[in-house]
Structures are given as structure tokens and as C-alpha cells.
Amino acid sequence: MLGHATHPDAHMALALAAAQVEARRATLRRFVPTLGWLYLSERLMPQAEAVLAEAQQRWPGVTWVGAAVAGLCATGVEYLHEPALALMLTDVPPAHFRTFHGRQPLDATRDWGAALVHADPALPDLPELVEELAERVGGVGLFGGLVSHRGRPAQWAGEAVEGGLSGVAFTPALRWITRLSQGCWPVGEPFTVTATDGPMVLALDDEPALDVLLAEAGGGVIQAHQTPDPALIQRLRQVFVAVAPAHHAMLDPGGSLNADTHVRPLIGIDPGRRAMALADLVEPGQQLCFCRRDPQAARRDLVRLCTEIREEVEGNGEDSDVPTPAARLLGAIYVSCLGRGGAHFGGPSAELAIVRQALGDVPLIGFFAGGEIAGPQLHSHSGVLSVLVSAE
């Protein structure tokens, strides 16, 4: 059950959201909530501790997870640059989930199938800590994002915590499906990196990297020791590059990027060396593909993501001779990049409207992050959608 509202007073916002939840609860025969998600916008962060205490009083016995964030997601709606609150309640058995944080690490002796994580972007060795946490949940079951906010970090995972990693893990008995939208679309086929020098890519498939880039970007000439044409430079600024490990399939059968790729911006060129520079280190043998990142590509990739999830849920058991129960979506969590909110998808809440149209009126909550987590990797300018699925 979901509730969300905007109001300059956090307690009033909570009351408005709670009224939505209780109206829905009154229509159900039996619903005893056990786990709740609670997100507050930055403007309500000074009231976070008091609001968490009020939520605990309103719904005794509920374990709360969440954080103060830069922007909120709810079913069909986004809240950016305004005071807002969103909460979602579920009744999953307490034996099938456990919260974790710095003072209460995730139990490594138990099997975990998935986990939602909120991460402080100032945390040292963050990529390594995310990889370690992902290993505890099967490598691909981790989803979440960097809690991007101003001032003192505010998170809660069973109790209020400051900074670090916090969240909730689920046993394999609860089925979560997670998909990643990188917000871009491949242009052409992947290349193999054949020569590098630090962040400089010197050669792709043994051809000068700059020449390959110009061909993929639609042509143009850049001579050494000459000022490039401004229109061409502007076009190159729109180019993004996807990088994947050696011997990994970069594209899936539908032609979109696989989740083990990293999308990075092109940050410079060297006409003299016929090279290009990326915002990351690249090694020979890795796969590289040029991408287009614009509203049309972002919408197309997000629709693809939602379609894949629906097909996986609705296709449950269709190839089997043994009848299986029909699966349904119980709820969803969506983590999107701050750079994707608002006009990037064509208007306010357009991104969440696409998800709602594809999934239906499934309760959805989430936040806008300063970096997104899917499996063991940190991503940028992406969207991570996770849905809880149950068989009836």
C-alpha cells in the first residue's frame, strides 16, 4: 500500500500519505504490515527523526527502511525540488527479510536472494563495498542508489543511522526481478579496445580510435594542430561510450546494453595521437560501443525494461506442461538518476508515467539518486527498476 504527499510540514505530509494508506487498507480483508519504506525530500530532512518516530507510532511492529533524498518517486509521480514524503507498506513475513547497517551487518551465514541498499556517496572505498555486499546476495540481486542530499546523511534501517551502507535484504523465498535502464541506445556494433594509455583509448579493432569515433558520429574531419569545427565538437559532446569486460556479450538479443556494461561520457580527444579520452580507465581486450543518450533513447530503453519485466512475470510457466499459478506484481522500487528527472523524458513526471503505463497501477516507491546500484556495479544516468512478484 502506497501513500505520498507534498507539504512544507513533514508531519502534515505524513498524515496525508497515511490517509491514503488507511483508505486502501480498509478495503482489504486482512492486512498486517511488517515492512515499510519511507523517503523524505531534502527540505523535510530536519524533521526526519521526528517523522520516523511518528511512523513507528502509527504502525506498531513495522520495520522501516529509507532515507532523506533529493527527489522522490511514487506511482506515476515524481517530486523534485519540493517538500514531499512517500511511504509504502507490505505484509511480507518477517522471517524473510532483515535490515542492515554499519552497526548491524548483513548475516553472511544466511542465504539472501536480493537486497535494497542506500549508500552514502562520501563513503570511502564505495565500489569495493558494493561489490562485497552484492556477493552476499548472489551477485545480481543488489539494487539501490547513492542517497544524494545536502547536509548530514539521514538513513533508517530498523533504526536511524548516519551514512555508510544501509538497507534491507530478502531471502530467496521472496522473488524480486531487477532490470537496468542505462538511458541510452547503442549506435553501431561493439569494437574491441586494442590499445590504450591510461584514460586515452588509442585504437579500436586496430584502427585509430578518433577515426572510428568520427565515423560512428556521422563523419567529419579533425586534423592535428588545427582547431576543430565547432559544430562537430558539439556533436561529439553528445557521444557516450559503453564499456564491457573482455569476452562478455555487450548487447542482448534485442540490441540493448547488458547490465554488466558501464556507460561513460567522452571527455576529450587528442587529434595528434588520433585518440579519445573517457571518464574511466579502459584496458585492451575490453568491448566498447558508442551510444546515443537523449530523451528518445531514454524512453525507448525504459519501455524495453518494463516490457522485459512484464514478459518475465506473465510468461511464468507458459512453456511448461505442468500448470503453474499466475504471478502478479505486488510492488515496485525505482531508483533513477537526478539527471533524468523532469524534462529529460519530456515533462514533469514523464519518466514515472512511462513506468506506470507499462506496469499498471502497481504500488511503486523510490528516489532520485546521485548514482545507481545494480548488482555489483555503480552506474550513472540510469534507472533501476525492481519488482516483487508473488504467485497466486
MISEVO-569212 format. One record per residue (C-alpha): residue number from 1; residue in three letters; x, y, z. Coordinates in steps of 0.2 Angstrom, whole numbers, plus 2048, in hexadecimal, padded with zeros to 3 digits. Layout:
residues N
{atom NUM "ALA" {X Y Z}}
...
//
This chain:
residues 392
{atom 1 "MET" {800 800 800}}
{atom 2 "LEU" {806 811 7FB}}
{atom 3 "GLY" {804 823 801}}
{atom 4 "HIS" {80D 833 7FC}}
{atom 5 "ALA" {80B 846 7FE}}
{atom 6 "THR" {813 856 7FD}}
{atom 7 "HIS" {812 863 80B}}
{atom 8 "PRO" {81F 86E 814}}
{atom 9 "ASP" {81B 866 824}}
{atom 10 "ALA" {821 854 825}}
{atom 11 "HIS" {814 84F 832}}
{atom 12 "MET" {806 855 827}}
{atom 13 "ALA" {80E 84C 817}}
{atom 14 "LEU" {80E 83C 822}}
{atom 15 "ALA" {7FC 83E 827}}
{atom 16 "LEU" {7F7 841 815}}
{atom 17 "ALA" {800 832 80F}}
{atom 18 "ALA" {7FA 827 81E}}
{atom 19 "ALA" {7E8 82B 819}}
{atom 20 "GLN" {7EB 824 808}}
{atom 21 "VAL" {7F2 814 80F}}
{atom 22 "GLU" {7E4 812 81C}}
{atom 23 "ALA" {7D7 815 80E}}
{atom 24 "ARG" {7DE 807 804}}
{atom 25 "ARG" {7E1 7FC 814}}
{atom 26 "ALA" {7CE 7FD 818}}
{atom 27 "THR" {7CA 7F4 808}}
{atom 28 "LEU" {7D4 7E5 80C}}
{atom 29 "ARG" {7CE 7D6 816}}
{atom 30 "ARG" {7DE 7D5 820}}
{atom 31 "PHE" {7EE 7DE 81F}}
{atom 32 "VAL" {7FB 7DF 82D}}
{atom 33 "PRO" {80A 7E9 827}}
{atom 34 "THR" {81C 7E3 82B}}
{atom 35 "LEU" {827 7ED 820}}
{atom 36 "GLY" {826 7FF 81B}}
{atom 37 "TRP" {830 80B 80F}}
{atom 38 "LEU" {831 81D 814}}
{atom 39 "TYR" {83A 82B 80A}}
{atom 40 "LEU" {83A 83D 80E}}
{atom 41 "SER" {840 84B 802}}
{atom 42 "GLU" {84F 856 807}}
{atom 43 "ARG" {844 864 80D}}
{atom 44 "LEU" {83C 859 81A}}
{atom 45 "MET" {84C 852 820}}
{atom 46 "PRO" {84D 85C 830}}
{atom 47 "GLN" {83D 854 835}}
{atom 48 "ALA" {843 842 830}}
{atom 49 "GLU" {845 83B 842}}
{atom 50 "ALA" {835 841 848}}
{atom 51 "VAL" {82B 83B 839}}
{atom 52 "LEU" {833 82A 83A}}
{atom 53 "ALA" {82E 829 84D}}
{atom 54 "GLU" {81C 82E 848}}
{atom 55 "ALA" {81C 820 83A}}
{atom 56 "GLN" {821 814 847}}
{atom 57 "GLN" {813 819 852}}
{atom 58 "ARG" {806 819 845}}
{atom 59 "TRP" {80B 807 83F}}
{atom 60 "PRO" {811 7FD 84E}}
{atom 61 "GLY" {81C 7EE 849}}
{atom 62 "VAL" {821 7F5 838}}
{atom 63 "THR" {833 7F5 834}}
{atom 64 "TRP" {838 805 82A}}
{atom 65 "VAL" {845 807 81D}}
{atom 66 "GLY" {849 817 813}}
{atom 67 "ALA" {852 827 812}}
{atom 68 "ALA" {851 83A 810}}
{atom 69 "VAL" {854 83C 7FD}}
{atom 70 "ALA" {855 84A 7EF}}
{atom 71 "GLY" {845 844 7E7}}
{atom 72 "LEU" {837 837 7E9}}
{atom 73 "CYS" {82F 82B 7DD}}
{atom 74 "ALA" {81D 824 7E0}}
{atom 75 "THR" {811 81C 7D4}}
{atom 76 "GLY" {810 827 7C5}}
{atom 77 "VAL" {817 836 7CE}}
{atom 78 "GLU" {828 83E 7D2}}
{atom 79 "TYR" {82C 84B 7DF}}
{atom 80 "LEU" {83B 856 7DC}}
{atom 81 "HIS" {840 866 7E4}}
{atom 82 "GLU" {831 866 7F0}}
{atom 83 "PRO" {82D 860 801}}
{atom 84 "ALA" {825 84F 800}}
{atom 85 "LEU" {824 83E 808}}
{atom 86 "ALA" {820 82C 801}}
{atom 87 "LEU" {81D 81C 80B}}
{atom 88 "MET" {818 80A 806}}
{atom 89 "LEU" {813 7FC 811}}
{atom 90 "THR" {814 7E9 80E}}
{atom 91 "ASP" {80F 7DA 818}}
{atom 92 "VAL" {81D 7CE 813}}
{atom 93 "PRO" {821 7C2 821}}
{atom 94 "PRO" {82F 7C9 82D}}
{atom 95 "ALA" {839 7B9 82B}}
{atom 96 "HIS" {83C 7BD 819}}
{atom 97 "PHE" {844 7CE 81B}}
{atom 98 "ARG" {852 7D6 826}}
{atom 99 "THR" {858 7E8 827}}
{atom 100 "PHE" {86A 7EC 828}}
{atom 101 "HIS" {876 7FB 82B}}
{atom 102 "GLY" {887 7FE 831}}
{atom 103 "ARG" {884 7F9 843}}
{atom 104 "GLN" {87A 7EA 83D}}
{atom 105 "PRO" {882 7E2 82E}}
{atom 106 "LEU" {879 7D6 823}}
{atom 107 "ASP" {87A 7C4 829}}
{atom 108 "ALA" {886 7BB 81E}}
{atom 109 "THR" {881 7AA 824}}
{atom 110 "ARG" {86F 7AB 81C}}
{atom 111 "ASP" {86A 7AA 80A}}
{atom 112 "TRP" {864 7BB 803}}
{atom 113 "GLY" {85B 7BC 7F2}}
{atom 114 "ALA" {85A 7CF 7F1}}
{atom 115 "ALA" {85E 7DF 7FA}}
{atom 116 "LEU" {859 7F2 7F9}}
{atom 117 "VAL" {868 7FD 7FE}}
{atom 118 "HIS" {869 80F 802}}
{atom 119 "ALA" {87B 816 801}}
{atom 120 "ASP" {884 825 807}}
{atom 121 "PRO" {88E 82C 7F8}}
{atom 122 "ALA" {89B 833 804}}
{atom 123 "LEU" {89F 821 80A}}
{atom 124 "PRO" {8B1 81C 806}}
{atom 125 "ASP" {8B4 80D 7FB}}
{atom 126 "LEU" {8A2 80D 7F6}}
{atom 127 "PRO" {8A4 802 7E6}}
{atom 128 "GLU" {8AD 7F5 7F0}}
{atom 129 "LEU" {89F 7F5 7FD}}
{atom 130 "VAL" {891 7F3 7F1}}
{atom 131 "GLU" {89A 7E5 7E8}}
{atom 132 "GLU" {89C 7DC 7F9}}
{atom 133 "LEU" {88A 7DF 7FE}}
{atom 134 "ALA" {884 7D9 7EC}}
{atom 135 "GLU" {88E 7C8 7EF}}
{atom 136 "ARG" {883 7C5 7FF}}
{atom 137 "VAL" {873 7C6 7F5}}
{atom 138 "GLY" {878 7BB 7E6}}
{atom 139 "GLY" {881 7C9 7DC}}
{atom 140 "VAL" {873 7CF 7D2}}
{atom 141 "GLY" {865 7D1 7DF}}
{atom 142 "LEU" {86C 7E2 7E6}}
{atom 143 "PHE" {862 7F2 7E1}}
{atom 144 "GLY" {862 804 7E8}}
{atom 145 "GLY" {86B 814 7E6}}
{atom 146 "LEU" {876 822 7EE}}
{atom 147 "VAL" {86B 82C 7FA}}
{atom 148 "SER" {86F 83D 7F2}}
{atom 149 "HIS" {86B 84B 7FE}}
{atom 150 "ARG" {872 85A 807}}
{atom 151 "GLY" {878 85B 818}}
{atom 152 "ARG" {879 84D 825}}
{atom 153 "PRO" {874 83C 81E}}
{atom 154 "ALA" {864 835 824}}
{atom 155 "GLN" {85F 823 821}}
{atom 156 "TRP" {855 816 82B}}
{atom 157 "ALA" {855 803 82B}}
{atom 158 "GLY" {84C 7FD 83A}}
{atom 159 "GLU" {853 80C 843}}
{atom 160 "ALA" {85A 81D 83E}}
{atom 161 "VAL" {86C 81C 838}}
{atom 162 "GLU" {878 829 831}}
{atom 163 "GLY" {882 825 820}}
{atom 164 "GLY" {88A 815 81B}}
{atom 165 "LEU" {880 807 813}}
{atom 166 "SER" {86E 803 819}}
{atom 167 "GLY" {85F 7FA 812}}
{atom 168 "VAL" {855 7EA 813}}
{atom 169 "ALA" {859 7D8 80C}}
{atom 170 "PHE" {84D 7CB 807}}
{atom 171 "THR" {84E 7B8 807}}
{atom 172 "PRO" {84C 7AE 7F7}}
{atom 173 "ALA" {83A 7AA 7FC}}
{atom 174 "LEU" {835 7BC 7F6}}
{atom 175 "ARG" {837 7BE 7E3}}
{atom 176 "TRP" {83E 7CE 7DD}}
{atom 177 "ILE" {841 7D3 7CB}}
{atom 178 "THR" {84E 7E1 7C8}}
{atom 179 "ARG" {852 7E9 7B7}}
{atom 180 "LEU" {85D 7F7 7B2}}
{atom 181 "SER" {85A 805 7A6}}
{atom 182 "GLN" {869 80F 7A1}}
{atom 183 "GLY" {85F 81C 799}}
{atom 184 "CYS" {868 81A 788}}
{atom 185 "TRP" {868 810 778}}
{atom 186 "PRO" {877 808 76F}}
{atom 187 "VAL" {87D 810 75F}}
{atom 188 "GLY" {885 803 754}}
{atom 189 "GLU" {88D 7F3 759}}
{atom 190 "PRO" {89A 7F1 768}}
{atom 191 "PHE" {8AD 7F2 765}}
{atom 192 "THR" {8BB 7EA 76E}}
{atom 193 "VAL" {8C7 7F6 777}}
{atom 194 "THR" {8D8 7F2 770}}
{atom 195 "ALA" {8E3 800 777}}
{atom 196 "THR" {8E2 80C 785}}
{atom 197 "ASP" {8ED 818 790}}
{atom 198 "GLY" {8E4 81B 7A0}}
{atom 199 "PRO" {8D3 823 79D}}
{atom 200 "MET" {8D8 826 78A}}
{atom 201 "VAL" {8D1 819 77E}}
{atom 202 "LEU" {8DE 818 770}}
{atom 203 "ALA" {8D6 80A 765}}
{atom 204 "LEU" {8C6 801 762}}
{atom 205 "ASP" {8C8 7F1 757}}
{atom 206 "ASP" {8D9 7F7 753}}
{atom 207 "GLU" {8D3 807 74B}}
{atom 208 "PRO" {8D6 818 752}}
{atom 209 "ALA" {8C9 81B 760}}
{atom 210 "LEU" {8C5 82D 75A}}
{atom 211 "ASP" {8C2 828 748}}
{atom 212 "VAL" {8B6 81A 74E}}
{atom 213 "LEU" {8AD 827 759}}
{atom 214 "LEU" {8AB 833 74B}}
{atom 215 "ALA" {8A4 826 740}}
{atom 216 "GLU" {898 820 74D}}
{atom 217 "ALA" {893 832 751}}
{atom 218 "GLY" {88E 836 73F}}
{atom 219 "GLY" {89E 83B 737}}
{atom 220 "GLY" {8A9 84A 738}}
{atom 221 "VAL" {8BB 84E 737}}
{atom 222 "ILE" {8C7 854 745}}
{atom 223 "GLN" {8D9 857 740}}
{atom 224 "ALA" {8E7 858 74C}}
{atom 225 "HIS" {8EC 869 752}}
{atom 226 "GLN" {8DC 871 74B}}
{atom 227 "THR" {8CD 878 754}}
{atom 228 "PRO" {8BE 86C 751}}
{atom 229 "ASP" {8AE 872 74A}}
{atom 230 "PRO" {8A3 878 758}}
{atom 231 "ALA" {894 86E 752}}
{atom 232 "LEU" {89D 85E 751}}
{atom 233 "ILE" {8A4 861 763}}
{atom 234 "GLN" {892 864 769}}
{atom 235 "ARG" {88D 853 761}}
{atom 236 "LEU" {89A 84A 769}}
{atom 237 "ARG" {895 851 77A}}
{atom 238 "GLN" {885 847 778}}
{atom 239 "VAL" {88F 836 776}}
{atom 240 "PHE" {88F 82A 784}}
{atom 241 "VAL" {899 81A 785}}
{atom 242 "ALA" {894 809 78C}}
{atom 243 "VAL" {8A2 7FE 792}}
{atom 244 "ALA" {8A1 7EC 797}}
{atom 245 "PRO" {8AD 7DE 79D}}
{atom 246 "ALA" {8B7 7D4 790}}
{atom 247 "HIS" {8AD 7C5 789}}
{atom 248 "HIS" {89D 7CB 790}}
{atom 249 "ALA" {88E 7CE 785}}
{atom 250 "MET" {88B 7E1 785}}
{atom 251 "LEU" {87A 7E0 77C}}
{atom 252 "ASP" {86B 7D5 780}}
{atom 253 "PRO" {861 7CD 773}}
{atom 254 "GLY" {856 7DC 771}}
{atom 255 "GLY" {865 7E7 76E}}
{atom 256 "SER" {865 7F1 77E}}
{atom 257 "LEU" {873 7F2 78B}}
{atom 258 "ASN" {876 7E4 797}}
{atom 259 "ALA" {876 7E8 7AA}}
{atom 260 "ASP" {889 7E4 7AB}}
{atom 261 "THR" {88E 7F3 7A0}}
{atom 262 "HIS" {893 804 7A7}}
{atom 263 "VAL" {88D 814 79D}}
{atom 264 "ARG" {89A 822 79E}}
{atom 265 "PRO" {89B 833 796}}
{atom 266 "LEU" {8A8 838 789}}
{atom 267 "ILE" {8B2 845 792}}
{atom 268 "GLY" {8BF 84A 784}}
{atom 269 "ILE" {8C9 846 774}}
{atom 270 "ASP" {8DB 846 76F}}
{atom 271 "PRO" {8DC 84A 75C}}
{atom 272 "GLY" {8EF 848 75C}}
{atom 273 "ARG" {8EE 836 763}}
{atom 274 "ARG" {8DD 832 75B}}
{atom 275 "ALA" {8D6 82E 76C}}
{atom 276 "MET" {8C8 831 777}}
{atom 277 "ALA" {8C6 832 78A}}
{atom 278 "LEU" {8B9 82B 795}}
{atom 279 "ALA" {8B3 82E 7A7}}
{atom 280 "ASP" {8BA 81D 7AC}}
{atom 281 "LEU" {8C9 812 7AA}}
{atom 282 "VAL" {8C7 806 79B}}
{atom 283 "GLU" {8D2 7F7 798}}
{atom 284 "PRO" {8D7 7EE 788}}
{atom 285 "GLY" {8CB 7DF 784}}
{atom 286 "GLN" {8BC 7E8 78B}}
{atom 287 "GLN" {8AC 7EB 780}}
{atom 288 "LEU" {8A7 7FD 77C}}
{atom 289 "CYS" {897 803 774}}
{atom 290 "PHE" {892 815 76F}}
{atom 291 "CYS" {881 81A 776}}
{atom 292 "ARG" {874 828 774}}
{atom 293 "ARG" {86D 82F 784}}
{atom 294 "ASP" {85E 83A 781}}
{atom 295 "PRO" {84B 83B 786}}
{atom 296 "GLN" {846 82F 778}}
{atom 297 "ALA" {853 822 77C}}
{atom 298 "ALA" {84F 823 78E}}
{atom 299 "ARG" {83D 820 78B}}
{atom 300 "ARG" {840 812 780}}
{atom 301 "ASP" {84C 80A 78C}}
{atom 302 "LEU" {840 80C 79B}}
{atom 303 "VAL" {832 804 791}}
{atom 304 "ARG" {83D 7F6 78D}}
{atom 305 "LEU" {841 7F3 79F}}
{atom 306 "CYS" {82F 7F3 7A4}}
{atom 307 "THR" {82A 7E8 796}}
{atom 308 "GLU" {837 7DB 79B}}
{atom 309 "ILE" {831 7DB 7AD}}
{atom 310 "ARG" {81F 7D8 7A8}}
{atom 311 "GLU" {823 7CB 79C}}
{atom 312 "GLU" {82D 7C2 7A9}}
{atom 313 "VAL" {81F 7C3 7B5}}
{atom 314 "GLU" {811 7BE 7A9}}
{atom 315 "GLY" {81B 7B1 7A0}}
{atom 316 "ASN" {81D 7A7 7B1}}
{atom 317 "GLY" {81A 795 7AC}}
{atom 318 "GLU" {814 797 79B}}
{atom 319 "ASP" {820 78B 793}}
{atom 320 "SER" {81D 77E 7A0}}
{atom 321 "ASP" {811 76F 79F}}
{atom 322 "VAL" {80D 771 7B1}}
{atom 323 "PRO" {801 77F 7B6}}
{atom 324 "THR" {809 78D 7C1}}
{atom 325 "PRO" {800 79A 7CB}}
{atom 326 "ALA" {7FE 7AB 7C3}}
{atom 327 "ALA" {80B 7B8 7C9}}
{atom 328 "ARG" {807 7C9 7CD}}
{atom 329 "LEU" {810 7D9 7D2}}
{atom 330 "LEU" {80F 7DE 7E4}}
{atom 331 "GLY" {819 7ED 7E4}}
{atom 332 "ALA" {828 7F6 7DC}}
{atom 333 "ILE" {837 801 7E1}}
{atom 334 "TYR" {83F 80D 7D4}}
{atom 335 "VAL" {84F 816 7D6}}
{atom 336 "SER" {853 823 7C9}}
{atom 337 "CYS" {861 82F 7C6}}
{atom 338 "LEU" {85E 841 7CA}}
{atom 339 "GLY" {863 846 7B9}}
{atom 340 "ARG" {855 83C 7B2}}
{atom 341 "GLY" {847 845 7BB}}
{atom 342 "GLY" {83B 852 7B4}}
{atom 343 "ALA" {83E 857 7A2}}
{atom 344 "HIS" {84A 84A 79D}}
{atom 345 "PHE" {83A 83E 799}}
{atom 346 "GLY" {830 84C 792}}
{atom 347 "GLY" {828 854 7A1}}
{atom 348 "PRO" {825 853 7B4}}
{atom 349 "SER" {821 841 7BA}}
{atom 350 "ALA" {823 83B 7A8}}
{atom 351 "GLU" {830 82D 7AD}}
{atom 352 "LEU" {824 826 7BB}}
{atom 353 "ALA" {815 827 7AF}}
{atom 354 "ILE" {81E 81C 7A3}}
{atom 355 "VAL" {821 80F 7B1}}
{atom 356 "ARG" {80F 810 7B6}}
{atom 357 "GLN" {808 80E 7A5}}
{atom 358 "ALA" {813 7FE 7A3}}
{atom 359 "LEU" {811 7F6 7B4}}
{atom 360 "GLY" {7FF 7FD 7B8}}
{atom 361 "ASP" {7FA 803 7C9}}
{atom 362 "VAL" {807 7FA 7D3}}
{atom 363 "PRO" {80C 802 7E3}}
{atom 364 "LEU" {81D 80A 7DF}}
{atom 365 "ILE" {829 814 7EA}}
{atom 366 "GLY" {83B 81A 7E7}}
{atom 367 "PHE" {846 828 7E6}}
{atom 368 "PHE" {852 832 7DB}}
{atom 369 "ALA" {864 82E 7DE}}
{atom 370 "GLY" {875 835 7DB}}
{atom 371 "GLY" {87A 824 7D5}}
{atom 372 "GLU" {871 814 7D2}}
{atom 373 "ILE" {875 802 7D8}}
{atom 374 "ALA" {871 7F2 7CE}}
{atom 375 "GLY" {879 7E2 7D3}}
{atom 376 "PRO" {88C 7E6 7D8}}
{atom 377 "GLN" {88D 7F5 7CD}}
{atom 378 "LEU" {88B 808 7CF}}
{atom 379 "HIS" {882 811 7C1}}
{atom 380 "SER" {87E 822 7BC}}
{atom 381 "HIS" {870 82A 7B2}}
{atom 382 "SER" {866 81A 7B3}}
{atom 383 "GLY" {856 813 7BB}}
{atom 384 "VAL" {855 803 7C5}}
{atom 385 "LEU" {844 7FB 7C6}}
{atom 386 "SER" {841 7ED 7D3}}
{atom 387 "VAL" {830 7E4 7D5}}
{atom 388 "LEU" {82A 7D8 7E2}}
{atom 389 "VAL" {820 7C9 7DA}}
{atom 390 "SER" {815 7BD 7E2}}
{atom 391 "ALA" {80B 7AE 7DC}}
{atom 392 "GLU" {7F9 7AD 7DF}}
//
